[in-house]
Amino acid sequence: MIKGIIFDMDGLMIDTEKLLARFWRESALEYGFNMTDEILYGMRSLSHSVAESYLKNIFGETFDYYAIRKRRIELMNDYIEKNGIEIKKGLFELLEYLKQNDYKIAVATANPIERAEKYLRKINAFDFFEKIIGGDMIENGKPAPDIYITVCREIGLEPYECIALEDSPNGIKSAYSAKCKPIMIPDLTFPDDDTKSMLYGLCGSLDEVINILEKEKEYECVGNF
């Protein structure tokens, strides 16, 4: 029985993955590094420590991860202050449905908790969530399972009772390893065969998750008959 729904944030609730890619590319270029789409897509949802190793393996030890990341944050913050944040299709339809049907709702994001809360308040979604866990609140970030295990413990549910909503392969791997039920709503890329093998569901937008939950209810009713 599904009792909880756990949301990723970037690329899932808010259309920020394209901004992350854009400003990582711009900030890296200022330091003399060319970040291709392949490199950018490969680092989605990675924790800072994993992302640093990932990029240094590609560019070498001269890649100053934290300086370039700091510049990326400056560029992105400036853009968001001027232009706001785009909300992904179906977000509030799904949140309202979950609230009306008494699901526990939480967030598991690689973002630091301060930034996650800021963005969720900015789009008026903060109050829907029972718990928000940021990447700076755990030891091992995505693709490790720690963040999902932590969220499930905080909301009082077992991982198998929770659906995890993600847009990236690294997020899916994290949720699957924690034994949650991962549903992917692709953003910049579609799942490869390895990612597909981990999926509980695949949707085109967040509101399509409602159909999966309604079917789950039907199965539960039949099982209880």
One Martini backbone bead per residue (centre of mass of N, CA, C, O) as a GRO file, in nm:
protein
  225
    1MET     BB    1   0.094   0.038   0.025
    2ILE     BB    2   0.056   0.368  -0.049
    3LYS     BB    3   0.165   0.658   0.170
    4GLY     BB    4   0.410   0.796   0.003
    5ILE     BB    5   0.556   1.106  -0.139
    6ILE     BB    6   0.864   1.171  -0.313
    7PHE     BB    7   1.044   1.465  -0.398
    8ASP     BB    8   1.205   1.613  -0.609
    9MET     BB    9   1.313   1.919  -0.772
   10ASP     BB   10   1.505   1.946  -0.999
   11GLY     BB   11   1.315   1.889  -1.292
   12LEU     BB   12   1.033   1.820  -1.137
   13MET     BB   13   0.904   2.093  -1.013
   14ILE     BB   14   1.138   2.261  -1.144
   15ASP     BB   15   1.286   2.445  -1.426
   16THR     BB   16   1.635   2.406  -1.352
   17GLU     BB   17   1.821   2.221  -1.520
   18LYS     BB   18   1.870   2.417  -1.757
   19LEU     BB   19   2.015   2.625  -1.572
   20LEU     BB   20   2.239   2.453  -1.464
   21ALA     BB   21   2.363   2.392  -1.738
   22ARG     BB   22   2.411   2.682  -1.831
   23PHE     BB   23   2.584   2.784  -1.570
   24TRP     BB   24   2.800   2.572  -1.573
   25ARG     BB   25   2.904   2.638  -1.853
   26GLU     BB   26   2.972   2.940  -1.803
   27SER     BB   27   3.159   2.911  -1.555
   28ALA     BB   28   3.364   2.713  -1.680
   29LEU     BB   29   3.449   2.898  -1.918
   30GLU     BB   30   3.579   3.120  -1.739
   31TYR     BB   31   3.803   2.877  -1.657
   32GLY     BB   32   3.851   2.694  -1.937
   33PHE     BB   33   3.590   2.500  -1.955
   34ASN     BB   34   3.424   2.237  -2.145
   35MET     BB   35   3.081   2.165  -2.110
   36THR     BB   36   2.902   1.916  -2.200
   37ASP     BB   37   2.610   1.756  -2.212
   38GLU     BB   38   2.713   1.485  -2.110
   39ILE     BB   39   2.836   1.597  -1.850
   40LEU     BB   40   2.587   1.742  -1.735
   41TYR     BB   41   2.391   1.493  -1.727
   42GLY     BB   42   2.583   1.315  -1.537
   43MET     BB   43   2.545   1.530  -1.272
   44ARG     BB   44   2.268   1.481  -1.196
   45SER     BB   45   2.201   1.477  -0.844
   46LEU     BB   46   2.467   1.512  -0.734
   47SER     BB   47   2.673   1.536  -0.505
   48HIS     BB   48   2.936   1.731  -0.433
   49SER     BB   49   3.153   1.508  -0.396
   50VAL     BB   50   3.083   1.351  -0.655
   51ALA     BB   51   3.101   1.587  -0.857
   52GLU     BB   52   3.394   1.654  -0.811
   53SER     BB   53   3.511   1.381  -0.901
   54TYR     BB   54   3.380   1.370  -1.178
   55LEU     BB   55   3.520   1.635  -1.292
   56LYS     BB   56   3.820   1.561  -1.228
   57ASN     BB   57   3.824   1.307  -1.410
   58ILE     BB   58   3.792   1.489  -1.667
   59PHE     BB   59   3.980   1.772  -1.606
   60GLY     BB   60   4.121   1.759  -1.341
   61GLU     BB   61   4.280   1.920  -1.067
   62THR     BB   62   4.231   2.221  -1.192
   63PHE     BB   63   3.941   2.189  -1.111
   64ASP     BB   64   3.752   2.437  -0.945
   65TYR     BB   65   3.471   2.353  -0.812
   66TYR     BB   66   3.390   2.575  -0.594
   67ALA     BB   67   3.437   2.825  -0.771
   68ILE     BB   68   3.248   2.744  -1.005
   69ARG     BB   69   2.997   2.700  -0.834
   70LYS     BB   70   2.978   2.985  -0.719
   71ARG     BB   71   2.936   3.117  -0.996
   72ARG     BB   72   2.682   2.961  -1.074
   73ILE     BB   73   2.507   3.069  -0.843
   74GLU     BB   74   2.522   3.367  -0.917
   75LEU     BB   75   2.396   3.344  -1.201
   76MET     BB   76   2.132   3.201  -1.113
   77ASN     BB   77   2.028   3.401  -0.903
   78ASP     BB   78   2.005   3.640  -1.097
   79TYR     BB   79   1.802   3.513  -1.289
   80ILE     BB   80   1.574   3.447  -1.081
   81GLU     BB   81   1.528   3.736  -0.978
   82LYS     BB   82   1.437   3.837  -1.272
   83ASN     BB   83   1.247   3.555  -1.373
   84GLY     BB   84   1.216   3.326  -1.197
   85ILE     BB   85   1.015   3.019  -1.163
   86GLU     BB   86   0.948   2.733  -1.321
   87ILE     BB   87   0.676   2.518  -1.343
   88LYS     BB   88   0.580   2.208  -1.357
   89LYS     BB   89   0.369   2.008  -1.492
   90GLY     BB   90   0.122   1.918  -1.244
   91LEU     BB   91   0.201   1.987  -0.953
   92PHE     BB   92  -0.069   2.099  -0.812
   93GLU     BB   93  -0.249   1.867  -0.885
   94LEU     BB   94  -0.091   1.657  -0.721
   95LEU     BB   95  -0.079   1.793  -0.442
   96GLU     BB   96  -0.386   1.811  -0.400
   97TYR     BB   97  -0.443   1.511  -0.420
   98LEU     BB   98  -0.262   1.420  -0.183
   99LYS     BB   99  -0.399   1.588   0.033
  100GLN     BB  100  -0.695   1.470  -0.008
  101ASN     BB  101  -0.558   1.154   0.032
  102ASP     BB  102  -0.343   1.137   0.276
  103TYR     BB  103  -0.059   1.180   0.199
  104LYS     BB  104   0.269   1.169   0.237
  105ILE     BB  105   0.491   1.459   0.200
  106ALA     BB  106   0.814   1.494   0.034
  107VAL     BB  107   1.171   1.589   0.023
  108ALA     BB  108   1.455   1.499  -0.209
  109THR     BB  109   1.750   1.697  -0.224
  110ALA     BB  110   2.063   1.817  -0.333
  111ASN     BB  111   2.003   2.061  -0.205
  112PRO     BB  112   2.020   2.284   0.007
  113ILE     BB  113   1.792   2.361   0.241
  114GLU     BB  114   1.776   2.668   0.201
  115ARG     BB  115   1.720   2.661  -0.106
  116ALA     BB  116   1.477   2.476  -0.110
  117GLU     BB  117   1.292   2.654   0.063
  118LYS     BB  118   1.306   2.904  -0.112
  119TYR     BB  119   1.184   2.784  -0.372
  120LEU     BB  120   0.917   2.672  -0.246
  121ARG     BB  121   0.817   2.950  -0.155
  122LYS     BB  122   0.826   3.094  -0.434
  123ILE     BB  123   0.594   2.867  -0.544
  124ASN     BB  124   0.391   2.782  -0.310
  125ALA     BB  125   0.486   2.466  -0.179
  126PHE     BB  126   0.589   2.426   0.115
  127ASP     BB  127   0.313   2.344   0.282
  128PHE     BB  128   0.283   2.044   0.161
  129PHE     BB  129   0.531   1.956   0.340
  130GLU     BB  130   0.647   1.756   0.599
  131LYS     BB  131   0.937   1.707   0.452
  132ILE     BB  132   1.283   1.836   0.418
  133ILE     BB  133   1.567   1.709   0.235
  134GLY     BB  134   1.897   1.787   0.213
  135GLY     BB  135   2.223   1.735   0.106
  136ASP     BB  136   2.340   1.873   0.390
  137MET     BB  137   2.190   1.633   0.588
  138ILE     BB  138   2.394   1.424   0.463
  139GLU     BB  139   2.657   1.220   0.382
  140ASN     BB  140   2.521   1.060   0.128
  141GLY     BB  141   2.447   1.128  -0.178
  142LYS     BB  142   2.350   1.120  -0.469
  143PRO     BB  143   2.310   0.778  -0.553
  144ALA     BB  144   2.266   0.727  -0.279
  145PRO     BB  145   2.015   0.616  -0.037
  146ASP     BB  146   2.008   0.804   0.220
  147ILE     BB  147   1.785   1.022   0.163
  148TYR     BB  148   1.545   0.817   0.151
  149ILE     BB  149   1.581   0.686   0.422
  150THR     BB  150   1.550   0.946   0.583
  151VAL     BB  151   1.271   1.037   0.491
  152CYS     BB  152   1.114   0.786   0.578
  153ARG     BB  153   1.182   0.811   0.877
  154GLU     BB  154   1.062   1.104   0.919
  155ILE     BB  155   0.757   0.995   0.814
  156GLY     BB  156   0.706   0.686   0.914
  157LEU     BB  157   0.821   0.500   0.671
  158GLU     BB  158   0.860   0.269   0.443
  159PRO     BB  159   1.000   0.253   0.138
  160TYR     BB  160   0.773   0.056   0.011
  161GLU     BB  161   0.549   0.296   0.078
  162CYS     BB  162   0.713   0.467  -0.145
  163ILE     BB  163   0.715   0.717  -0.378
  164ALA     BB  164   0.955   0.825  -0.624
  165LEU     BB  165   1.027   1.139  -0.773
  166GLU     BB  166   1.204   1.156  -1.090
  167ASP     BB  167   1.439   1.283  -1.365
  168SER     BB  168   1.699   1.107  -1.294
  169PRO     BB  169   1.918   0.848  -1.278
  170ASN     BB  170   2.046   0.914  -0.997
  171GLY     BB  171   1.772   0.930  -0.849
  172ILE     BB  172   1.669   0.648  -0.915
  173LYS     BB  173   1.902   0.494  -0.782
  174SER     BB  174   1.852   0.597  -0.497
  175ALA     BB  175   1.558   0.496  -0.461
  176TYR     BB  176   1.605   0.196  -0.532
  177SER     BB  177   1.825   0.138  -0.312
  178ALA     BB  178   1.603   0.211  -0.079
  179LYS     BB  179   1.317   0.069  -0.178
  180CYS     BB  180   1.166   0.234  -0.352
  181LYS     BB  181   0.923   0.370  -0.587
  182PRO     BB  182   1.012   0.459  -0.902
  183ILE     BB  183   0.933   0.764  -1.076
  184MET     BB  184   0.958   0.893  -1.404
  185ILE     BB  185   1.012   1.243  -1.513
  186PRO     BB  186   1.138   1.354  -1.770
  187ASP     BB  187   1.361   1.603  -1.891
  188LEU     BB  188   1.645   1.604  -2.065
  189THR     BB  189   1.615   1.283  -2.043
  190PHE     BB  190   1.591   0.956  -2.117
  191PRO     BB  191   1.576   0.639  -2.035
  192ASP     BB  192   1.758   0.380  -2.005
  193ASP     BB  193   1.770   0.048  -1.957
  194ASP     BB  194   1.874   0.059  -1.664
  195THR     BB  195   1.659   0.257  -1.560
  196LYS     BB  196   1.402   0.101  -1.645
  197SER     BB  197   1.458  -0.147  -1.449
  198MET     BB  198   1.383   0.055  -1.184
  199LEU     BB  199   1.090   0.110  -1.260
  200TYR     BB  200   0.747   0.174  -1.166
  201GLY     BB  201   0.739   0.438  -1.355
  202LEU     BB  202   0.620   0.643  -1.647
  203CYS     BB  203   0.605   0.998  -1.708
  204GLY     BB  204   0.525   1.313  -1.864
  205SER     BB  205   0.384   1.413  -1.591
  206LEU     BB  206   0.272   1.473  -1.275
  207ASP     BB  207  -0.039   1.419  -1.321
  208GLU     BB  208   0.003   1.111  -1.409
  209VAL     BB  209   0.037   0.991  -1.121
  210ILE     BB  210  -0.262   0.968  -1.048
  211ASN     BB  211  -0.322   0.713  -1.216
  212ILE     BB  212  -0.143   0.524  -1.053
  213LEU     BB  213  -0.287   0.567  -0.778
  214GLU     BB  214  -0.567   0.472  -0.869
  215LYS     BB  215  -0.477   0.182  -0.941
  216GLU     BB  216  -0.379   0.109  -0.661
  217LYS     BB  217  -0.657   0.127  -0.527
  218GLU     BB  218  -0.789  -0.099  -0.690
  219TYR     BB  219  -0.600  -0.327  -0.594
  220GLU     BB  220  -0.661  -0.296  -0.292
  221CYS     BB  221  -0.964  -0.359  -0.311
  222VAL     BB  222  -0.934  -0.643  -0.428
  223GLY     BB  223  -0.749  -0.753  -0.196
  224ASN     BB  224  -0.984  -0.687   0.034
  225PHE     BB  225  -1.237  -0.873  -0.067
   0.00000   0.00000   0.00000
